[in-house]
Amino acid sequence: MSAETDNVWLYVGQKDVERADHVLSHGLVSFRSYRAPDKETSNEDAAAIISLGRHALILAVADGVGGMPSGREASNRAVRTLRNVLTRTEPRVENLRPAILDAIEETNRGIINEGLGAGTTLVVGEIVKGRVRSYHVGDSELISVGQRGRLKLRLTPHSPTGFAVEAGLLDENEAIRHEERHLLFNAIGSVDMSIEIGSPMKLDARDTVLLASDGLMDNLYVDEIVEIVRKGPLPDAADELVRRAVERMKQTSGDEPSKPDDLTVMLFRKNRSVR
């Protein structure tokens, strides 16, 4: 189910397949979400697209952890709170960082104080005047890919396997199959929650920014993702990511990774005119 108010789109509690393409002054955003195969309850992922004037766009993907229904409530709360804070305060471009941090902290306090017994990951992409900055808690992903397939930006998941890859102790192929890949040491809804903030990075013409829940990252290798998103129409790339990931989830044997899970993908390419 999507909810739209002015230049804000929320995707919360989807039950089957959600598909939307938004042509904005900043660029094109393609959103796809797919509930895990054979799952009868609602999707625990949530997402937001928040356009704040011509030069500021906020994208977010959250993935509930800790089980239904509290996990779904936590992820929905994260994107709703982000929407509420950003639209309530109408921050100037230079004040987006404290507003985003306030929203994440407010979500964390609310989940703890209400004793939901669950939490959520969150990744936010702040796109301002042709630059992208990341904020993340947990293992939801943000990647920036150049037209020629160069991986310009990738986050380090807040997980034992994520840090092991970063330290060179595991390679990507080992990590995607690791028995502890599902473990996190950082999530919203924890008293020791921490927010990792990236530095602004310039987006060149035809660069693609991807935000995704681990339903994508646990089923496709990074080089596969890069090859799919680096070229061609953005909606086609989003569709192909979901098609291939769902195909992997449904396979019962073989050497490829396969982990049934809710899947959310958001792709962005800026307009050439944006400076």
Backbone hydrogen bonds, N-H to C=O, Kabsch-Sander energy under -0.5 kcal/mol:
donor,donor_aa,acceptor,acceptor_aa,energy
3,A,10,L,-2.8
5,T,8,V,-2.5
8,V,5,T,-1.5
9,W,49,I,-2.8
10,L,3,A,-3.1
11,Y,47,A,-2.9
12,V,1,M,-1.8
12,V,10,L,-0.5
13,G,45,D,-0.6
18,E,33,S,-2.9
20,A,31,F,-2.4
22,H,29,V,-3.1
23,V,21,D,-0.5
24,L,22,H,-0.8
24,L,27,G,-2.6
28,L,269,R,-2.2
29,V,22,H,-2.4
30,S,267,L,-2.3
31,F,20,A,-3.4
31,F,29,V,-0.5
32,R,265,V,-2.7
33,S,18,E,-2.4
34,Y,263,L,-3.0
35,R,16,D,-2.1
39,K,36,A,-1.9
43,N,14,Q,-3.2
46,A,62,A,-2.3
47,A,11,Y,-2.2
48,A,60,A,-2.1
49,I,9,W,-2.5
50,I,58,I,-3.0
51,S,7,N,-2.8
51,S,49,I,-0.5
52,L,50,I,-0.6
52,L,56,A,-2.7
53,G,51,S,-0.6
56,A,53,G,-0.6
57,L,127,I,-2.4
58,I,50,I,-3.0
59,L,125,G,-2.4
60,A,48,A,-2.1
61,V,123,V,-2.2
62,A,46,A,-3.0
63,D,121,T,-0.8
64,G,44,E,-2.1
65,V,119,G,-2.8
71,G,67,G,-3.1
73,E,69,P,-2.2
74,A,70,S,-2.4
75,S,71,G,-2.2
76,N,72,R,-2.4
77,R,73,E,-2.3
78,A,74,A,-2.0
79,V,75,S,-1.7
80,R,76,N,-2.2
81,T,77,R,-2.8
82,L,78,A,-1.9
83,R,79,V,-2.2
84,N,80,R,-2.9
85,V,81,T,-2.8
86,L,82,L,-2.2
87,T,83,R,-2.3
88,R,84,N,-2.1
89,T,85,V,-2.1
90,E,86,L,-1.0
95,N,92,R,-2.0
96,L,93,V,-1.3
99,A,95,N,-1.4
100,I,96,L,-2.8
101,L,97,R,-2.4
102,D,98,P,-2.5
103,A,99,A,-2.1
104,I,100,I,-2.0
105,E,101,L,-2.5
106,E,102,D,-2.7
107,T,103,A,-2.2
108,N,104,I,-2.3
109,R,105,E,-2.5
110,G,106,E,-2.3
111,I,107,T,-2.4
112,I,108,N,-2.2
113,N,109,R,-3.1
114,E,110,G,-2.0
115,G,112,I,-1.0
116,L,111,I,-1.6
119,G,65,V,-2.4
120,T,188,I,-1.8
121,T,63,D,-2.3
122,L,137,V,-2.4
123,V,61,V,-2.3
124,V,135,Y,-3.0
125,G,59,L,-3.0
126,E,124,V,-0.6
126,E,133,R,-3.2
127,I,57,L,-3.3
127,I,125,G,-0.7
128,V,126,E,-0.6
128,V,131,R,-2.3
129,K,55,H,-1.5
131,R,128,V,-1.2
132,V,201,M,-2.7
133,R,126,E,-2.2
135,Y,124,V,-1.9
136,H,196,E,-2.2
137,V,122,L,-2.6
141,E,212,A,-2.9
143,I,210,L,-2.6
144,S,153,L,-2.2
145,V,208,T,-2.9
146,G,150,R,-2.8
149,G,146,G,-2.0
152,K,144,S,-2.0
152,K,150,R,-1.0
153,L,144,S,-1.5
155,L,142,L,-1.2
158,H,138,G,-1.9
159,S,157,P,-2.1
163,F,159,S,-2.3
164,A,160,P,-1.8
165,V,161,T,-2.2
166,E,162,G,-1.9
167,A,163,F,-2.0
168,G,165,V,-1.2
169,L,164,A,-2.6
170,L,164,A,-1.1
175,A,171,D,-2.5
176,I,172,E,-2.2
177,R,173,N,-0.5
177,R,174,E,-0.8
178,H,175,A,-1.1
181,R,178,H,-1.7
183,L,180,E,-1.6
185,F,158,H,-1.9
186,N,158,H,-0.7
188,I,120,T,-2.5
190,S,187,A,-0.7
193,M,190,S,-1.6
196,E,136,H,-2.3
196,E,194,S,-0.5
197,I,195,I,-0.5
198,G,134,S,-3.2
201,M,132,V,-2.4
203,L,130,G,-3.0
204,D,202,K,-0.6
207,D,204,D,-2.2
208,T,145,V,-2.7
209,V,268,F,-2.6
210,L,143,I,-3.2
211,L,266,M,-2.6
212,A,141,E,-2.0
213,S,264,T,-1.9
216,L,213,S,-1.8
217,M,213,S,-1.1
218,D,214,D,-2.2
219,N,216,L,-1.6
220,L,216,L,-1.7
225,I,221,Y,-2.0
226,V,222,V,-2.7
227,E,223,D,-2.0
228,I,224,E,-1.8
229,V,225,I,-2.3
230,R,226,V,-1.6
237,A,233,P,-1.8
238,A,234,L,-2.4
239,D,235,P,-2.3
240,E,236,D,-2.3
241,L,237,A,-2.3
242,V,238,A,-1.9
243,R,239,D,-2.8
244,R,240,E,-2.6
245,A,241,L,-2.4
246,V,242,V,-2.8
247,E,243,R,-2.0
248,R,244,R,-1.9
249,M,245,A,-2.4
250,K,246,V,-1.7
251,Q,247,E,-0.7
251,Q,248,R,-0.9
263,L,34,Y,-2.7
265,V,32,R,-3.0
266,M,211,L,-2.6
267,L,30,S,-2.6
268,F,209,V,-2.1
269,R,28,L,-1.8
271,N,26,H,-2.5
274,V,271,N,-1.4
